[in-house]
Amino acid sequence: MYYDLNIAWPQAHARPGDVKNKGSAGNKVGGGGGGGLGIASTSATTLADPLEPLSETQRDSMRAMTLDLADLGYSTIAFNTVVPTRFDGTKHANPFQPHPSGLPRPPFPDLDPRCNQASDLKGKKAVKSSSSHPKVVQLSRMTLVMNDESMGKHGHGLNSAHTNALLSYDLLSVRPTSEATFSTACLSLSELKPQSIDIISIDLAASARLPFFLKRSTVGAALSNGAVFEVCYSPAVSASSADQHAQQDLLKARRNVISATRDILRVTNGRGVIFSSGAADIMGLRGPYDVINLAAIFGLNAAAAKDAISSTCRALLFRAETRRTFRGVVARPTVAMAKEENTPAAEPQAQVTVQERQPPDPDADMTNGSNTSGKEMSKSQKKKKKRLSHPPS
């Protein structure tokens, strides 16, 4: 099972007919967009379609990427919504917020194995999946870009005031841009709590050097808390166009990604690192074995590279589930059935009677030869009795 936990979800732009069609629900939030439509409907009986704020071209592009990821062999993907500076639960609601009954709401339910015969959330029709095409689990993710303003008066928004909105996401991540925000993400935000982050993602292709120094103590604190560091390879393998400037930008981004990834692997010793595409179009996707070969350039062996897109991601998803059961116990109980054939019948419990204790009679013990001290005492008693019965002449 392979995972790609960073598929860029396009930014939704409000269309002229969105506010009119939604009526008062769209006016409660203001500013439209995919997040506004989602949070306005949290208290309503029906939830907005996550594809509705997107254009037709964006819908076709995202569906083509989902189909391609399923064909490449990925079993689980996560659509990433980027939030700048500060998270606000009333503006940045999860576009794929689960139904109140607990049913998932992926953007393409016919491609999700959890929604094989799931009915439409509006109750109008049923969505039947195509059994001929491979399925892929579609999760939701939110990435907060932390800058100096995030450390200011208003904060970053990852606090208890927005717990309900944060818990609706399957994964939470941050993208620090300074040393202060990086320390906050590793030391404070990674601690296990309902608002804790799961992934620390760094923009590796932005510059030749990272904007901050990676300290082993700071990175080790994040790893001990269960957070992971993400490497996005899409900027190093895809180009926006075929002109000369685009090719130069691609070479520069490739050098930056390789150099920064080697720094991350040096500090983490290859532990707690995942590889994701971070692709915004279909040209930025690569198959699992292509990613494993690409990781060899970064200095990882084949086994560690395979873990970076499989077992480490699976453990991360289990850790993310604990945010919903904070201060609780997550376990899979097993029921052991008793064997009826070999089960002995229960013996009736003996009745215990309390009698008054009598003092021991030494004469009776000498006569009967009964003593509680064992076999040696009984032999001595026999010898003594024999001497008494046959005195010496």
C-alpha positions in Angstrom: 0.0 0.0 0.0 1.5 3.3 -1.1 0.5 6.8 0.0 0.6 10.3 -1.5 -0.5 12.7 1.2 -0.1 16.0 -0.6 -2.3 16.6 -3.7 -2.8 20.3 -4.1 -6.5 21.2 -4.0 -7.3 24.2 -6.3 -8.3 27.5 -4.7 -12.0 28.0 -5.3 -13.2 31.3 -6.7 -16.7 32.4 -6.1 -18.8 32.5 -9.2 -21.5 35.1 -9.9 -24.3 32.5 -9.3 -22.9 30.9 -6.1 -24.2 33.5 -3.6 -27.6 33.8 -5.3 -28.0 30.0 -5.4 -27.0 29.6 -1.7 -29.1 32.4 -0.4 -28.6 33.3 3.2 -26.2 30.4 3.7 -23.6 32.1 1.5 -24.1 35.5 3.1 -23.4 34.2 6.6 -19.7 33.8 5.9 -19.0 36.4 3.3 -16.1 36.0 0.8 -17.5 32.9 -0.9 -15.0 30.3 -1.9 -15.0 26.6 -1.0 -14.4 27.2 2.7 -17.3 29.6 3.1 -19.8 27.3 1.5 -18.6 24.4 3.7 -18.8 26.2 7.0 -22.2 27.7 6.3 -23.7 24.3 5.8 -22.4 22.7 9.0 -25.5 23.6 10.9 -27.8 22.8 8.0 -29.3 19.5 7.1 -27.3 19.2 3.8 -23.6 19.9 3.1 -22.3 21.7 0.0 -20.8 19.7 -2.8 -17.0 20.1 -2.6 -16.8 20.3 -6.4 -19.4 23.0 -6.7 -17.1 26.0 -6.2 -14.6 24.7 -8.8 -14.8 25.4 -12.5 -15.4 22.7 -15.0 -11.7 22.6 -16.0 -10.6 22.3 -12.4 -13.1 19.4 -11.8 -11.8 17.5 -14.9 -8.2 18.1 -13.9 -8.7 16.8 -10.3 -10.6 13.8 -11.5 -7.9 13.0 -14.0 -5.3 13.2 -11.3 -7.3 10.9 -9.0 -7.7 8.4 -11.7 -4.0 8.5 -12.6 -2.9 8.1 -8.9 -5.2 5.0 -8.7 -3.6 3.6 -11.9 -0.1 4.2 -10.6 -0.8 2.0 -7.6 -1.5 4.4 -4.7 -4.1 3.2 -2.2 -4.5 6.5 -0.2 -4.2 10.1 -1.2 -4.9 13.4 0.6 -6.2 16.6 -0.9 -4.3 19.5 0.6 -5.9 22.9 1.3 -3.4 25.7 1.9 -4.2 28.4 4.5 -2.0 31.5 4.8 -0.8 33.1 8.1 -3.7 32.2 10.4 -6.4 29.5 10.6 -10.0 30.7 11.1 -12.6 28.0 11.5 -15.3 30.2 10.1 -13.4 30.9 6.9 -11.3 27.8 6.3 -13.7 25.0 6.9 -13.0 21.6 5.5 -14.6 21.3 2.0 -14.7 17.5 2.5 -16.3 17.7 6.0 -17.8 14.3 6.9 -21.5 13.9 7.1 -23.0 14.2 10.7 -23.8 10.4 10.4 -20.1 9.7 10.0 -20.1 8.9 6.3 -17.1 10.3 4.4 -17.5 12.9 1.7 -14.7 12.5 -0.8 -14.8 14.7 -3.9 -15.1 11.6 -6.1 -17.1 9.0 -4.2 -17.3 6.6 -7.2 -13.4 6.2 -6.9 -13.3 5.8 -3.1 -13.7 2.2 -1.7 -15.5 3.6 1.4 -18.3 4.8 -0.8 -19.0 1.8 -3.0 -22.8 2.1 -2.6 -23.0 5.4 -0.7 -26.1 7.4 -1.3 -25.9 11.0 -2.2 -25.8 13.3 0.9 -28.8 15.2 -0.4 -30.8 12.0 -0.6 -31.7 12.3 -4.3 -29.8 9.5 -5.9 -27.2 6.8 -5.2 -23.7 6.9 -6.5 -22.6 3.5 -7.9 -18.9 2.9 -8.2 -17.3 1.4 -11.3 -15.9 -2.0 -10.3 -13.5 -2.0 -13.4 -11.4 0.8 -12.2 -9.0 0.7 -9.1 -10.1 2.6 -6.1 -8.2 5.1 -3.9 -9.0 6.4 -0.4 -9.4 10.2 -0.5 -8.5 12.1 2.7 -8.5 15.8 3.6 -5.5 17.8 4.7 -4.9 21.4 5.8 -1.5 23.2 5.6 -1.0 26.4 7.5 1.8 28.7 6.1 3.4 30.2 9.2 5.3 33.5 8.9 6.2 36.2 11.3 2.6 37.5 11.5 1.6 34.0 12.7 3.6 34.6 15.9 2.1 38.0 16.5 -0.9 39.2 18.5 -3.6 37.2 16.7 -1.6 34.0 16.6 -1.7 31.1 14.2 -5.2 29.9 15.0 -4.3 26.3 15.9 -5.9 26.5 19.4 -8.9 25.2 21.3 -11.2 27.9 19.9 -11.1 26.1 16.5 -11.0 22.5 17.7 -14.2 21.4 15.9 -13.0 22.8 12.6 -9.6 21.3 13.0 -10.9 17.9 13.9 -12.8 17.7 10.6 -9.5 17.4 8.7 -7.8 14.0 8.5 -4.3 15.6 8.5 -2.9 18.8 9.8 0.4 20.3 8.7 2.3 23.5 8.9 4.9 25.1 6.6 7.3 27.3 8.7 9.2 30.1 7.0 11.4 31.3 9.8 13.4 29.9 12.7 10.8 31.1 15.2 7.9 29.4 13.4 10.0 26.2 12.9 10.8 26.0 16.6 7.1 26.6 17.5 6.0 23.8 15.1 8.5 21.3 16.4 8.4 22.0 20.2 4.8 23.1 20.8 2.4 22.3 17.9 3.7 18.7 17.5 2.6 17.7 21.0 -0.3 15.3 21.0 -3.6 17.2 21.5 -6.7 17.8 19.5 -5.0 20.7 17.7 -1.6 19.0 17.1 0.0 18.9 13.7 1.0 15.7 12.0 3.3 16.9 9.2 6.0 19.6 9.0 6.4 20.6 5.4 9.2 22.9 4.2 9.3 24.7 0.8 12.6 23.1 -0.4 12.6 24.5 -3.9 12.3 28.2 -2.9 15.9 28.9 -2.3 19.3 27.3 -2.4 19.6 27.4 1.4 16.9 26.7 4.0 15.7 29.9 5.7 16.7 28.5 9.1 19.2 26.1 10.6 18.0 22.5 11.5 19.0 21.7 15.0 19.0 18.1 16.1 17.4 18.8 19.4 14.5 20.7 17.8 14.0 18.1 15.1 14.3 15.3 17.6 11.5 16.8 19.8 9.2 16.8 16.8 10.0 13.2 15.9 9.6 12.0 19.5 6.1 13.6 19.5 5.1 11.6 16.4 5.3 14.3 13.8 7.0 13.7 10.4 8.9 15.8 7.9 7.7 16.0 4.3 9.7 16.2 1.1 7.7 17.2 -2.0 9.4 16.1 -5.2 7.0 17.7 -7.7 8.9 21.0 -8.1 12.0 19.0 -9.2 10.3 16.9 -11.9 7.7 19.0 -13.6 8.0 22.2 -15.6 5.1 24.6 -16.3 6.2 25.1 -20.0 8.9 24.0 -22.4 10.5 27.4 -22.9 14.1 28.2 -21.9 13.2 30.2 -18.7 11.0 27.3 -17.4 13.8 24.8 -18.0 16.2 27.0 -16.1 13.7 27.4 -13.2 13.3 23.6 -13.2 17.1 23.0 -12.9 17.3 25.5 -10.1 14.4 24.0 -8.2 15.9 20.5 -8.7 19.2 21.6 -7.2 17.5 23.3 -4.3 15.3 20.2 -3.5 18.2 17.8 -3.6 20.4 20.0 -1.4 17.7 20.7 1.2 16.5 17.1 1.3 20.0 15.9 2.0 20.1 18.4 5.0 16.8 17.0 6.3 17.9 13.4 6.0 21.2 14.2 7.7 19.5 15.6 10.7 16.7 13.0 11.0 19.0 10.1 10.0 16.3 9.0 7.5 13.6 8.5 10.3 10.3 10.2 10.3 10.4 11.4 6.7 7.7 11.0 4.0 7.8 11.7 0.3 4.8 13.3 -1.3 4.2 14.8 -4.7 2.7 18.2 -3.9 1.5 18.2 -7.5 -1.0 20.7 -8.8 -1.3 19.0 -12.2 -1.0 15.5 -13.6 2.6 16.2 -14.9 3.9 16.4 -11.4 2.8 12.8 -10.5 5.2 9.8 -10.3 4.7 6.2 -9.6 5.8 4.6 -6.3 8.9 2.9 -7.8 9.9 6.1 -9.6 9.8 7.8 -6.2 12.0 5.1 -4.7 14.5 5.6 -7.5 14.3 9.3 -7.0 15.0 8.9 -3.3 18.4 7.3 -4.2 19.6 10.7 -5.4 18.7 12.1 -2.0 20.8 9.5 -0.3 18.2 6.9 0.9 18.4 3.2 0.3 15.6 1.3 -1.3 14.2 0.0 2.0 14.1 3.4 3.6 12.6 5.0 0.5 9.8 2.4 0.4 9.0 3.1 4.1 8.8 6.8 3.3 5.8 6.2 1.0 4.3 3.2 2.8 4.8 2.2 6.5 5.7 5.7 7.8 2.6 7.2 6.2 0.4 4.4 7.5 1.8 5.0 11.1 1.2 8.7 10.6 -2.5 8.1 9.8 -2.9 6.0 12.9 -1.3 8.8 14.9 -3.6 11.4 13.3 -6.6 9.3 14.5 -5.6 9.8 18.1 -6.3 13.5 17.8 -10.0 12.6 17.9 -9.5 10.3 21.0 -7.2 12.6 23.0 -6.6 11.3 26.5 -8.4 8.0 25.5 -7.3 4.6 24.4 -7.2 3.4 20.8 -7.2 -0.4 20.5 -8.6 -3.2 18.4 -10.1 -5.7 20.9 -9.9 -9.4 20.0 -12.6 -11.8 21.3 -11.3 -15.2 22.4 -13.9 -18.0 22.2 -13.7 -20.7 24.8 -13.5 -24.3 23.6 -16.6 -26.2 24.8 -15.2 -29.7 24.3 -12.1 -29.3 26.6 -13.8 -27.1 29.1 -14.1 -29.1 32.4 -17.3 -29.0 34.4 -17.3 -26.6 37.2 -17.0 -28.3 40.6 -19.4 -27.4 43.3 -17.8 -25.1 45.9 -17.2 -26.9 49.2 -18.9 -25.5 52.2 -16.5 -24.2 54.9 -17.6 -24.7 58.5 -15.9 -22.9 61.4 -15.3 -25.1 64.4 -13.9 -24.1 67.8 -10.2 -24.9 68.0 -9.3 -27.5 70.6 -5.9 -27.6 72.3 -3.7 -30.5 71.2 -3.5 -33.7 73.4 0.1 -34.9 73.6 -0.9 -38.3 75.0 -3.2 -38.9 72.1 -0.4 -38.0 69.7 1.9 -40.4 71.4 -0.6 -43.2 71.4 -1.8 -42.8 67.8 1.5 -41.9 66.4 0.0 -38.9 64.5 2.1 -35.8 64.2 2.2 -33.0 61.7 5.9 -32.6 61.7 6.4 -35.2 58.9 8.0 -38.7 58.5 11.0 -38.2 60.7 8.9 -37.3 63.8 6.7 -40.4 63.2 9.8 -42.7 63.2 11.1 -41.2 66.5 7.8 -41.7 68.1 7.7 -45.3 67.0 11.2 -45.9 68.5 10.1 -44.3 71.8 7.0 -46.4 71.9 9.0 -49.6 71.3 11.4 -48.8 74.2 8.5 -48.2 76.6 6.7 -51.4 75.6 9.9 -53.5 75.9 12.0 -52.2 78.9 15.5 -53.5 79.1 16.0 -56.5 81.5 
